[in-house]
Every structure is written in structure tokens, then in C-alpha cells.
Amino acid sequence: MRLFASDRFEEHTPPPGHPERPERAEVFAAVAAAFRRGGGVVSEPRLATHEELARVHTAAYLADVAARAGRATMIDEDTFTSPESHEIACLAAGAAIDAARHAVRAGEPAMAMVRPPGHHAEPGRAMGFCLYNNIAVAAAALGADGLARIAIVDIDVHHGNGTQAAFYSDPSVLFISSHQFPYWPGSGRADERGSGAGLGLTLNLPLPAGTGDVGYELAYSTHVVPALEDFHPEAILVSAGFDAHHLDPLAGMTVTTGGYRRVMELLDDAAVELCERRIALVTEGGYHLGALRQCLDAAVGVFS
């Protein structure tokens, strides 16, 4: 496994008390340091280019976010920038691309530990703590590299509305999201299945609060894995949000660290079977620092 991480992710600083706080980056740094001490390779990511971001986001939106560089601004009631945020968001997207490309080219798992997260950012709109949609930008980069079938599996407790919007009519991307429902952001119904050439390539698994480990494993073994097998992707990207953890303050699921580990094992097994273990994880939510550390350590254990 290869990790992509940077101390710079601490520089994005929403207002005090915000759940997506810089201390999350300290957890990433601790995981990276432990991985390096164990002989693992940790790579410093680079900034995503305007061209790479523009494969997903509109020109007007990119100009708006770039214009906020050097300032602290409020985009909506949840989403803020600090003076460094534009550059750090570009770094997060670049790390996601680097991890995805490493997984494809080296044939080994990779994980980008980044903030701000990305899966709520729509092509023309920031949302839910997210500025650029890191995993969507990574998938688009793989498409530009020539891959024709890319799967994105979103294990965050919130629906990946931005990723869904980016690929809703795209036949080259299978998007799967398991999430608490009904819950913020309100999207992710089971009847949202894609449109046009992408019809049937969006799979939403809305789950009730309190679903827990048994329900998650059942959902993944009976719905997610078969969908991946039918699509037969050339690479699998995972929006690795760990806020369905029972300790997380932002949702009402009761998934344990072991439950998350089992979900990741199922995805790893699918990657081995379907795409020569070309699988990359990109962090999303996860707001209890202890649970976040446990789940990241579990990810390292599963994919190393």
C-alpha cells in the first residue's frame, strides 16, 4: 500500500468549533508516521491543475473558489474558506489523483488522507465542508488516462451528492453510495439510478439510523459486490468517510471499527477479483478523532 499525505492539510482552518477541524490532519500525520516507521512509503502529493479540476467543476465555480484565496470567507452555513483553503483544496484533489493513478499503474492499493473532504461538492457548488470533489476529479483523471470503467464506492454516512451529480449520465462510471437516510443532504433515494447513458449506473443504498455492522455487511455483500461484479471496473475508488462510526457526533449509525474493517475487506476482495487490486481510498468525513484513527489504522491493515 502507498499513502499520500502532507502536513499542509492542517492549514485549512474553518472557524473554531467546526467539525471539519485541523486536528483531523494531525490524525492523518500520526497514521502516516506510524506507516513510515513500519517500512511503508508515504508520498507528498502535488496540486491538482486547473485542467484536472475543470473536468468536473464549471469554469465559473473554479473562478469563484480561486478568488477566495488569501481570505476567510463563508460559502454557506457549513462551508468556509481560510486564506490557505484554495491551495489546500487543490492539494487534496491532487493527492486523490496521485493515489488513483498509483493504484492503476502499480497494481497496489493506495490511500490519500486529505482535507477538506470532497464528495458533497457539485460541479458548480461548494457544499457540506467540501470545496473540490476530490474523488470525482480523480475518477475523471483516470478516464482521461484511458480507463473506460471506473467504480466509485462511497462509504461515508452522508450521501455523496456531488459525486452522483458529476457522473449521473456517464456510462463509464459506476457510483455506489451507502448512507443514512433520511438525513442530510436529503438526496440518495433508491430510485435515483442515473439518467441517459448512465441509467442504472447509480446505486444508492439508503439505510436507517442504527443499521450497524450486520446491516452494513449485508448491504455490501448482497448489493455492492454484485454491482461491482456486473460492471467489472478497471479500478475502484473509495470515498472513505468514517462518520458512520458509532462514536461519530454527526450521525446516528452504530458501525464499529470492526464493521468498517469488514466493509473494506469486501471491497478489497472485489478489487483483487475484478481489477488486479487497483483500488484507491480518499478520505471524506470522520469527526471523532479516536474513531478516525482506528478506522484509518484498519484501512492500512486491510490494504497493506
N, C-alpha and C positions, 0 to 999 in steps of 0.2 A: 504494500500500500504506500502511496505517496500523499503527504499532506501539503496543502498550500495555505500558508498563514503569514500574517505580518503584525508586528507590534503597532503599526499605524492604524489598525481598526479601532483602537481606543480613542482616536482623535475626533470621531463623530460624536458630538455631545448634545443630545436633546436636553430640554430643561430638567432641572432637578426633580426627582420623583417619577420620571418617565420610566416605564417598564423596560424599554429597549436601551438600557444604560451602558456606559462604557465598561462597567465591571464585567459584562459578558465577554468582552475582549480579553480580560485578564484570565478568564477561564480558558479561552482558546489558547492563550500563550502558555498556560500551565500544561495543557494537553500536548501542545507541540513540543515543549521542553522535555516532557516525560518520554514522548515518542522518539525524540532525537537521542536521549540518553540510552534508550533501548536499541539503538542502531538504525532507527528509521530515518528516512530522508524527508526534510521539510524544506520546501521551496518558497522563495519570496515571489509573490505574484507581481504582475505588471498592470498598468492602467489599461482598461478597455479603450479602444479608439472610438472616435465619433462614428466611423463607418460600421463598426461592430454594434454599437448601441442603436444605430439607425435601422438595423434590420428588424428591430422590434418596436422602437419608440418613434413617434412622429417628430418631425423637424421642429415644430412649434414647442413641443414639450421639452425636447433636449435644450432648446434655446432658453426656455424658462428656468430650468434647473441650473444650467450653466450661469445664468445671470445672477443667481443667488450665491455664487461663490464669494467668499470673504465676508458674508453677512449671516447673522442669525435671523431666520425667518420662520413663520408659521404657514404651512401649506394648507393644512386642515386641522381639526381638533386633535388628531392623533399624530400627525406627521410634521416634523420640524427639520430645519437645517441649522447647522452651526457654520462658522466661517470655513471649516475644512470639509464639510459634508460632500460637496460636489466631487472633489478629488477622491475622497474615501469611497464614495459610491462607485466611481469609475474603477477603483482598485478592487472592490468587491466583485464587480462584473468581470473584470479581467481575471481574477482568481478562479471564478466559475468556468470561464473559457479554458484556462490553463488546465484545470482539473479534468474537464471533459475531454480535452484533446489528449492529455496524458493517458487517460483510461483507454482511449481508442488506439493510440499509437503504440503504447507499451503493453497493452493487454493485461493491465493490472488495475485494481480499484484505486480510486483517488478521492480525497475529500478536501473541499475548500471551506475553511472556517472563517466566515465573513460576517460583517455587519456594515451598513444596515442590511436587513433582510430584503427580499425582493418579490415574493410571489403575489403580493397584492397590487403591485404597480402595473397598471394597464398601459397600453401603448401611448395614450395621451394624458395620463393622470397618475399622480402620486396618491398613495393610499395606505393606511394601516402600517405605518412606520417605514414604508418601502419607497425608495426613490427610483432605482432602476431594477428591472426584473432580471436578476442575475441568472437564474436557470433558463429563462426564455432566451436571453442573449447567448448563453452557452449552446443551447439547442440550435439556435439559428446559425451559430458559427459552425457547428458540425454539419448542418445542411449545406452551408456554403463550401465546406470541405468535400462534399460529395456524398454524404450519407443520405440514404433515401428513406430510412425507417428509424425514427428515434422515439423512444418511450420516456415519458416523464411521469414519475410516481410521487405524489405529494402526500407525505405522512404527517404534516402539520395538523394541529387540531382545527385550524380555520381553513375554509375553502380557498384554494388557490385561484381566485377570480381573475387575477391579472394574467396568469399563465394560460388559463382557459380562453380568455379573450384574445390572446396573441395567436392561438393556433386553432380556433374553433372551426374554421373551414379548411384547415390544412391537412391533406391526406398523408403527409409524411410524418406527422407527429401524433402519437397516441398519448392522451393526457388522462391520468387517473388520479383522483383525489378522494381520500377518506377524511371525514371531518365531522365535528359535532354539528348537529342540525336539529331544530332551527337554532341558529346562532349567527353572530356577526361573521361575514359581511352580508348574510342573507341569501347568497347565491349557492349553487351547488346542489340543486334538486336532482333527483334521479332521472327526470325527464329532460335534463339538459344533456344532449347527446352529440352535439356538433351540428354543423349545417353544410349544405352543398357537398363538395367532395370530401369534407371531413365528417359527414354524418356517420355516427356510430363509433367515432374515434375519440370521443369524450366519455369517460366512465366516472360518474360521481357515485360515491358510497356515503350517503348521509346517515350518520349514526346518532342514536340518542345519547344524551349525557349519561355517564356511568357505564358505558359499554364495557370497558375493562379488557383485560388480557385475552380472555376466552373469545369474546366477541371480535376483537381485532384479528386474532389469528384465524378465526373462521372467515371473516371478510376477505382476508388476504389469500387464504388457501383456496377458497371457493369462487372468488370473483377476480381478484387482481392477477394471480398467477395464470389462470386460464386465459385472461385477456392478453397478457403478455405472450403466452404461447401462440395464440391465434395471430397476433400481429407480427411476431418473430422479429423483434428490433435488432438493429445492428449495434445499438448502445442503449443503456438505461441510465437516466439521470434521476436522482432522488432529491426532492425538496425536503431536506432533513430538518423538519421542525419537531421539537421535543416538548411542546406545550400541551400534549395530551397526557403528560405525566401527572400522576395523582397529586404530586406536590406543587404543581404549577398554579399560580394565583389567577391566571387569566381565563381558565375554562373549567369544565365540570366533568372531565373524563377521569377514569381511575386506572389508567395504564401504568404498570410498574416499569422499572428499568428492564426487568426480565422480559416483559411483554414487548417492549421496543426492540430488545435484542432478537426476539423470535421473529418479529416483522422483518428486521434486517437480514436475518438468516434466510428467510423465504425469498427475499429479493436477491440475495447473493446466489442462492441455489439456481434461481431463474436465470441470472446473468451467466453463470457457468454453463448452463444447459443451452441457452439461446444465443449468446453473443460473445463467447470466449472470455467471459468475466470483464467485459468492457462496461464498467459501472462507476459512476462518479456521484458523490454526495455533495450537496451545497447546503449549508446551514440556513435555516429560516428562524422560526420562533423557538422559545425555550427561556423562561424568565425566572425560574427558581435556580439559583446558581449551582446549588449542590446537585439537583436533578440533571441540570445541563451537563455538568462534569461527568456524572455517572453514565449518561447516555452517549456522550462523546467517547468515553473510555470503552463502552460496549461496542460502539461502531468500529473503533480501532481493533478491538479484539476479534470482531466478526470478519473484517475485511483484510486483516493483515495475513 
